[in-house]
Amino acid sequence: MDVYAIVTEKIINLLEQGVVPWRKPWISTGLPRNLVSKKQYRGVNYFLLSATKYVSPYWLTMRQANQVGGHVRKGEESAIVVFWKVEDLKQSSENLDTEKSDDKNRRRFLLRYYRVFNLEQCELPQAVLNKLPKVETQKHTPISACAEIIGCMPNAPEIQHAGSKAFYSALTDRVTLRPPELFTSPEEYYASGFHELIHSTGHQKRLSRESILEAAPFGSPTYSGEELVAEMGAAYLCAESGISPPVIENQAAYVAGWLKKLRDDRKLVVEAAAQAQHAAEYVLGKVPTTV
């Protein structure tokens, strides 16, 4: 498999996992950079590394981890970093697909890659860790109106704070969110929470929404429709709690992205909006519960 195919596969895998570039309201801990050289990763490497689950911006190769007296923990999965290798055409006649040529200077640029691991995947000496800047987090100040909506939702799912993603699992009926202090603002934390709570209303013991009950592949009309329901419903709850202005730009971009998927089926959008309102009313306790 050539390097272009590897990068493409990585991006497709991210999309299939629901990692959407324009909807990631986590705190910024700095640009991804190499722990040893301190150089920042650029180009597509920025997107590949930023889309991972890790908070730390520091990355290093297995060899670098060993060189500083540490090691990569067993079983950890690496990420890839790509780079251009410059080669004199006179030194080789090999014809590769992953190359760009510079006929004037008789050089070619070969796309290559190597594997790196995040700091969080490694065991390193404390002396090395002490030299690294501390990750700054935000002071989370709860917004009473938002907290009340979440706390008063009838027949609510379990909410846990863990990991690096925000998602709802219909199998366990659980909402998982990043810790509040890792969001850029309290508004973004609650907007993300509202989004997942709207998803949870589709569970069979609540509104029994088809787009939650059936398995739908990423990008399908059913999946896209459910995402529209969740974000429109979250927008209604944001308006109800008075936090619309701080998050409306993100929501507009998010909805616009899914509308591109659904622009040939306007009926689906109208139905999604109606379902979103019904879901928001359920969260607010305005819809009779069945359990």
Buried (B, 14 or more C-beta within 10 A) or exposed (E): EEBEEBBEEBBEEBBEEEBBEEBBBBBEBEEBBBBBEEEEBEEBBEBBBBBBEBBBBBBBBBEBBEEBEBEBEEEEEBBBBBBBEEBEBEEEEEEEEBBEEEEEEEBBBBBEBEEBBBBBBBEBEEEBEEEEEEBEBBEBEEBEEBBEBBEEBBBBBEBEEEEEBBBBBBEEBBBBBBEBBBBBBBBBBBBBBBBBBBBBBBBEEBBEBEBBEEEBEBEEBBBBBBBBBBBBBBBBBBEBBEBBEBBBEBBEEBBEBBBEBBEEEEEBBEBBBEBBBBBBBBBBEEBEEEE
